[in-house]
Amino acid sequence: MDCTAQRIPYRETRCFTKIVLDYIDQAEQLKPFFAHPPTLLGIKKAIETRQQYATDRELLARELKKLYANLPEDHIVSKNIESLLSKVTFTICTAHQPNIFTGPLFFIYKILHVIKLSEYLNTSFPKQHFVPVYYMGSEDADLDELGHIYLNGEKLTWQTTQTGAVGRMKIDTEFLKLIPVIEGQISVLPFGREVLKLVKECYKENVEIQTATFRFVNALLGKYGLIVFIPDNAALKKKMVPVFKDDILNQVPSIIVEKTSEKLSRLYKIQANPREINLFYLKDNIRERIINENSTFKIHPASGGIKYFFSRDELLEELQKFPDHFSPNVILRGLYQETILPNIMFVGGGGELAYWLQLKDLFNHYKVPFPVLLLRNSFLVVEKKWQEKIAKLQLTLEEMFLPEQELMNRIILRESKNATKLNGTFTETEQLYEQIKKQAAAIDLTLGQHVEALRTSTIRRLHELEKKMLRAEKRKFAAEQNQIQLIKNKLFPFKSLQERYDNMLYYYSKWGEDFISKLYQHSLNLDQEFTVLRETT
């Protein structure tokens, strides 16, 4: 894959929220909501803070070795796991659910970002060692979000009847039906059969989704030293028992986060809302909220099935014996992550950064170090054929971020032989009415007010006429409009970013492993800009 990279400021893409843009700019009003800026100095301070916190490194390394026991040994990954025993080793972490076949493109982008950052920090801080970690959110139960991919514009959905945590679901016959459909789309591409072989090796019947995802991501990115981490683990969750108990009995996390959120809501829209109890009950095929009703703790599966009822003492006993039956929601997930990993930086998308900014006071309360937050890398991959279509319309790639109607207006104003603007008419009309107003007001002041009303009405009608003239002229450019729609639908599906919908299988099938290596090559470190990758040959 031969390509060139172009950077665009995030603001110019018009695709990111105000809170994200303000965080990138390190706006003054956001500073109370994070601990360290995403700079080398901020990272240095995060390291110093982290060194004062007692992470159970032996437990972490032991559980990771168990996780990797059934995979062929990879020297780089094994070395990174072993290095976690050292107090000078720290993790750079990103998190995502186990979307089937990795889901949207940004799944790969964010993982490559932590890999690139780890390499960069190993050079910047030679006395420390940094390892990249993909923290798998395998306990997420939102199959509607995780159980589909978009491939060549077609939505492929896993039609399973399984419920509960998606990571614990098993690959069934309905899942396997998707693979021939994928094969029909990508097998004709240069590296289609290569990636299909990998898919078939990882996604086998009766294998859990979290295990298949673990194997697939390791096969794609293990050579970079990436540690894939599945936190659905009883031994590790035992470290969180005091916090989980505090949440169940006293609702402390909810109280703290609500106060922080109230402050943040004065400035921005809140991303996550705490609940009275921020834990799910996770067992067999259910992951459902724990609800306290008059000191009886109830779990009601939304899809029917077994209902669980616990007294206060019974639930606490369950927590002590089976901590893996308790799953943190978005409010407590980050705290769990930072408790068990020697982490100094979290790389996430805009939505993730927004909810992390609600959590600093929670971390302070439990005396857990708050990581440096960094917006993940974003890419737009533009194949040569789409560049040619854009060039034929005499537009630039930067302009393609504009709304469709604005692009059409630019083409019409440039190409039309008929004038569609009434600028001169507006000026002349304003001047005419100003003369009439003076003349009328000299006779009677109320007549001047009447003329002003007439002027306002006339200018409004002229604006309406101008819009009608532009719409009429647009109809003469139907071919150009169709081309713009075609390009926009490909590069910005569903009026969003390509990376939020397209799956990596198509791009890997076209360019092979070189697709991953080029993304890695052009991944940024601490710079915060949007990257456009243009195919050159």
N, C-alpha and C positions, 0 to 999 in steps of 0.2 A: 504494500500500500504506500504509494508515494503521495505525499500531501504537504500542504503548507498550513501554518496556523496563524490566525488573526485574532487579536484580543479586542473585546468591546466592553466598555464600562457597563456594569450591571444596570445602571439607571437607564441607559439607552435602549435596553432590550424591552422595557416596559412590561416585564414578566415577573417582577419581584415586589414583595410587599414593602410598605414603608418601614416596618420594624426591622426587616432584613437590611434594607438600604441604610438605615440609620446605624445599625450595628456595624456594618462595613465602614461607615464614616466615623465610628466611635463617638457618636453623638453624646453630648454631655448628659442629657436626661436619662440615658441608658446605663450610665456607669454604676449606679447603685445596685444594678441587677446582675452584674458579673464580677468575677474576682480578679482576673488578669486579662490584659489585652492580648490579641493574637499577634504578638511580636516576639522576637528573640528574647528581649528583656522580660516580657510577660511569661514566657516559657521558663526562663531561668528562675523566676520567682515561684512558679508552679512546681518546679523540681524541688526547690528548697522546702516548700510547704509539704510536699508529698513525702519527703525524707523523714518528716517528723511523725508520719502516720504508720502504724504497725499493720502492714498487709501480710496476710498469711500466705507467704510465697510458696512454702512447701506444699500446702494443700492445693493451691492453684496448679502448680507444676505436676503434682501427682494426678489430679483429675484430668488434666490435658493429656498426659501420657496414656491414660486409660482410653480417652477419646480417640487418640491416634493409633491405638494398639493394633487395630485391624486393617490399617493402611500400610502399603509398602513404605519403608522408612525413607524420609527425605532429609538429607543431611542438614540443609539450611533451616528447615522448620524445626527439626529436632534440636539443633543448636540454639535456636531462639527460645524454645520451651525451656531448655536447660538453663539458659541465661537468666530466666525469671527468678531463679533462686538467689541471684546476686542483688544486693541493695542498690547497685548503680544502674540496674536495668529498669526501664519504664516502658509503658505501652502507649501507643497512639491508636485510638479506637474509633471505629464507626459502627453503627448498628443498623440492622434492617431485618425485616421479616423474611421467612423462606418462601418468597414468591416462586411459583412453579417456573422452572427453566430460567430462573433469575429475574423474571418480570421485566420492568422497564429498564432502559439503558442506564439510568443513573445508579442502579444497583452496582454495576461494574465501576462506574466513574468514582463513586465515593470510596470504594475499597482501594482502587488504584491511588487515590489521593493520600490515604494513610500510608500506603507503601512508599510513595514518593516523599512524603513528609518524614518518615522514619529515616530514610536514606539521607535526607537533607540535615536532619538534626544530629545524626551520627557524625556528620562532618563538622557541624557547628559546635557541638559539645562533645569533643573526643574523650572526655573523662567518664561520660555516661554511655549507655547503650540503649537504643530504642527499637522496639519491635512493633510491627503493624498487627492489629487485631480486628477481625470482623466478628462482632458480637451478634449472634443470630437470635432475633426475636421470635423464637419458634413457638412461644406460648400464645401468640396472637390467634384469636379465633375468627377473624374476619375473612372467611373464605371468599366472599364477594369481591374483596380487594385483592386477595393473594392467589385466587384460583383461575386466573386467566392471563393470556398474553396477547399482544397485537403483533401479528406477523404479516408484513406486506399489506397493512391496512385492514386485515381480517382479524376479528376477535375470536380467539380459540378458548373455550371455557371448559373447565373440568366439571362435569355433571355428576358429582358424587353425593351420596346421602349421608356421608360421615359428618359428625359434629365434634365440637370441642376444639382443642388447640390444633391448628393446622399442621404444626411441626410433628405432632404425634399421629396424624392421619397416615394411612398406608396407601401406597400406590395400588390402585385396583384396576379392573378391566376398563372402566370408564376413562381413567387417566391414560391407560395404554392406547386407547383409541386416538388420542391426540398425536401420537408419534407418527403414524402413517400420514396424517394430514400435514404435519411439519415436513416430513420426508418429501411429500409431493411438491412442496414449495421450494425447498432448498437443495435437494439432491442434485439438481442440474448445475448448481453453482460450483466454482472451482474447489472449494473446501467443504462443500456440503456434506459429503459422505464422511469426512474426517470428524466433523463435529457431531454428526448423527451417531457415529460409533461411540463417541464419548457419552452422549445422552443415553443411549441404550445400556451402556455399562453402569451408569449411575442410577438411572430411574428404572428399577426392576420391580416386578410385582411383589407386594407384601413388604417392601422396604418403606420405612417411615420417611416422610417428606424431609424432616430435618437431617436425616442420615444421607438421603440422596443429594440434598443441597450441599451438605458438608463435603461429600465426595466430589461433586461437580465443581464447586468453587476451589477446592484444593487442587483439582486437576488443572484448572485454568490458571491459578495464581499462586500455587504453592511454591513454584520456583523462585518467587520473589521473597520468600521467607514469611509469607502471611500465615498467621495463626487463626484458624477458624474455631470459634468458641461457642459451644452450646451451653447456656446457663441453666437449662432445665435439669438441675442436679441437686440431689438431696443434701450432699455433704457441703456444698457451697451455700445453699439456702439456709443451712443451719446458722451461718454467720449473721443472718438477718433476723433471727427469731426475736431478739429484743425489740427491734424496730417494728416488726409485724405485730407483736403483742401490744406495743404502744398504740399502734394504729387501730387494732381491734377494740381495745378497752377504753382508750382515752381520746381517740380521733385527733391526736396531736398533729400528724402530717396535714390533715385537712385544715385545721385551724391556722397553721403557719402559712400554708400555700394560699389560702383564701386572703389572708392579710397582704401578702406580696402581690397577689393578682389584682387586688383592689387598687393598689398603688399603680401598677402597670397599666390597668384598664383606663386610667385617666389619660393615657397617652396613646394606647394602641388597643386593637382588638385582641382579646385573650384567646390563646390557642387551646388550652386544656383546663377543664374544670374539675377540681377535686371533689371526691365523694366522701360521705361520712366514713366509710371504710374503703380503703384503696387497694383491696386485695380481691382476687378471684379464688374460688375453690376449684382446684384442678385435679381431676381424677377420672380415669378411664376416658370416656368420650364427652366429658363436659368441662367447660371453663366458664363458670357463672359467678356473678357478684355474690358476695357475702353480705346479707342484710340483717341488721339488728332490729328485731321487732319485740319490744318489751322484754329484753334480756334473753330472748330466744333467737339464735342465729340460724337464718334460713338460707338455703340455696335452692332456687327454683330453675331448673333447666328450661330455657325458652322453647325448646323443641319437644318438651314432654320428657318422659323417662323418670328415673329415680329422683325423689326430692329428699334433700338432706336437712335434718334439724339437729342443732347442737345447743346444749346449755353452755353457759360461760365456761365452766370447768371442762366440759367435754371438748369444746373447741380448742382450749389452751392445751389440753392433753394431745389432741390431734396435731397441733402445731409442733409440739415437742417431739412427738414420735415420727411424724411424717411432714417435715417442712417442705418437701417437694409437692405436697398437696395444696400449696399456697403460691399464688402467682401475682406478682406486683403489677399494678396498672401503670399508666404513663407517669403518674405522680411519683411512684416509688421505684420504677424500673432503673432510672439513672442512679439513684442512691445505691441500689444493689450492685450495679455495674462498677461504680467507683469504690465500693467497699471491697470487692473481691479482686479487682485488677489494680496493679500499681500504675494507674493511668494519670497522665498529665494533660492530655488534649483529647477533646471529642470533636469529630468532624461530622457535620450533619447538614441536612437540607434546611430550607427556610422555615418550614413548619417545626422541625426539630429544635432549631435555635430558638424559635419563639417560645416553645414551652420550657426549654431549659432556663430561659431568663426568668421564669416564675419560681425557680427552685433554689436559688442561692441561700435564702434564709433557712430553708429546710436542711440543707447541707451544714450550715453553720450550727444549727441546733444539735445535730447528731455528731458534730465535730468530724465530718468527713470532708477531705479537700475537694474543692470545686474546681473542675478542669478548665483549661483554656478552651474556649469555644471558637470554632472556625467553620465558615460556610464551605460546604463541599464544592468541588470543581463542577462546572457545567460545560457541556460541549454541544455544538450543532455540527453534525457530520453532513457535508454537502457533496454528493457524488457529481462527477463531471457533467453528466447529462442534465442535471438540474441547474448547474452553473450556466450551461449553454442556453437553456430556456430563459434564465434571468437576463443574460447578456442580450439576447434577441429582443427583449422588451426594453433594452437600454436602461435597466435598473441595476442597482448594486445590491450586494448581499446585505449590507447594513440597512438598506431601505426595506428589505423584505420583513423586517421586524415591525414595520408600520402596519396599521389596519388596512384591509383590502380596499376600502373605499378611498382612503388617502392615496394609495398607490394608483388607483384608477384616475383620480383627480390630477395627479402629476402627469400621467400619460396623456390625458385629454388636453391639459393646458399646454403641453409640449407639442402635441401632434395635430390638434384640431386646427382647421383652416377658418373656423368661425369663432368669433369672440364670445366667450361665455361669462366674462366678468363685466360688471357694470360700474366699476370703480369711478370712472370719469363722470358717469351719470349721477352717481351719488353726490359727488362734490358739487356738480352744477345744480342739482336739486336743492342741496343744503343752502347754497348761496342764494338761489332764487327765493326760497322760503324766508331766508333771513331778511332780504330786501322787502318782501311783502309784509313780514312781521313788523318791521320798523315803521312802514307806511301806515299799516292798520292801527298800531299802537299809538301813533301820533294823533289819531282821530279819537280812539277809545281804547283804554288799557285792556278791557275784556276781549276786544277783537284780536289783540296780540296773543292772548292765551288760546283763542280759537285757532289762530294760524299755527301755533306751536303744536296743537293737537293734530291738525291736518298734516303737518310736516312728519310727525311721528308715524301716522298711519301710512303716508305715502312711502316713506323709507322702508317700513315693514313689508309693504306690498312689493316693492322693488326687490328686496331680499328674497321674497318668495318666488318672484319671477326668475331671478338669477338661478335659484336652485332647480326650477323647472327646466330652464335652458340647459343646465349642466346634465340633468337626468336625460333629457332628449338627446343630447350629444353623446352620452355614454352608450346609448343604444346602437350607435354607429361603430362602437368599439367592442362588440360582443366577443370577437375572437380573442382580443387582448384580455378581456375580463375572464374568459374561460381559462386562459393560460395562467393568470394570476391565481385563480381558485385552485387549479391543479397543483401549482407550486406550493401555495400556502398549505393545502391539505397534506402534502407530503412532508414539508419541513416543520409545519406547526399544526399537527393533527388536533382536531377538536379545539382549535384556536388556543392551543397551549404549546409548550415546548416539546420537540421531538423526543427528548430524553425521558419525558414523563409517560410515554406510551410505547414507542417502538421497542422491540426485544432485540437482544444482541445476536440471536441465532442467524438472522439474515446477514448482518455485517461480518460475522465470523465466517459464514459460509462463502462470502465473496472474497475476503482478504486473509482468512486464516489467522494464525497466531500473530501475524503482523499487525492486525487490527488492535490487539491488546497492547503490543509493544509500542505502537504509535501513540495510543492514548496515554500510556505510561510516560513516553518521551515528552509529550506536550502537557502533561499534568503540571499544574503550578504548585508552588510551595505555600508560602504565606501571602503571596499576591492574590488579590481578590478581583478577578475579571472573568468575563464570559469568553470562552474560546470557540472560534469557528474553525473547523478542520475542512479544508478544501482538497478534494481528490485532484491530483495533477496528471496522472496517467492511468 
